Amino acid sequence: MITWLLHKGIKRGFAAPVTLATGWSDISSITSIGDFDGNHHADVIARTNDGRLVLYKGNGHATLARGATLPGSFTGTHFAV
């Protein structure tokens, strides 16, 4: 099981980590891509171990919608972060 943590920057370093998600063991890469769907909320895109891209739409309430697999295969691609 994989746990994604957010370490918020504060004046004297970093705050205590906040758990964002767990159980993402089938994800090989993940990045924020800005507002992919045009709803003025940040979205996240991930590549699975088998090369699928999955879009997680942000809703503006610090949560993400269930992932939607995008068409195509992206095996061997690299994300620029």
C-alpha positions, 0 to 999 in steps of 0.5 A, a space after each residue: 500500500 502506498 500513502 501520499 502525504 502533503 507536507 505544508 510549508 510553514 515559516 519554520 520548515 514544514 507542518 506535520 504531514 497530512 494524508 492525501 490518499 492511500 492504496 495507490 500501488 498501481 500508480 507509477 507517476 502522478 502530477 498536478 496538471 492545473 485545470 484540465 477540465 476548465 472548471 477553475 479547480 486544480 486536477 491531478 493526472 496519474 499514469 498506472 503501472 500498465 500505461 493508462 492515464 487517469 484523470 482525477 478532477 478537483 472539486 474545489 473542496 480539497 478532494 478529488 473525484 473518482 478517476 476517469 481513464 483517458 483513451 490511449 496508452 502512455 507506457 514509457 512516457 515521462 512527466 515533467 514536474 
